[in-house]
């Protein structure tokens, strides 16, 4: 039964990824990815800018518990606290990435049973 619940979670994640694309309102060249314990999308710089100003980041922040989110910030990010944590919203993380030349974001749903980061459900990251 536990496998079915996790599988349904990944199917829901794929639907969420589709919602990211629809919510961005741009012609999309989004790159989906899937690993053994995650599924997600990589957003181009333009998609990241649209994502940052859309409704989905607020929904993520409202619906995914703080302890179930993991954030991957670039080393040069101004949003990181001295201990490596952040209090930034999902929109702020995406907006900071979009403000850098060639910068973008990615969102993935991960297996909460993965021992590398137990309890995490969602990863929001940035690249530039």
Beta strands, then each sheet from edge to edge (+ up, - down):
strand 1: 31-35
strand 2: 38-43
strand 3: 69-72
strand 4: 104-110
strand 5: 122-127
sheet 1: 1+ 2- 4+ 5- 3-
end
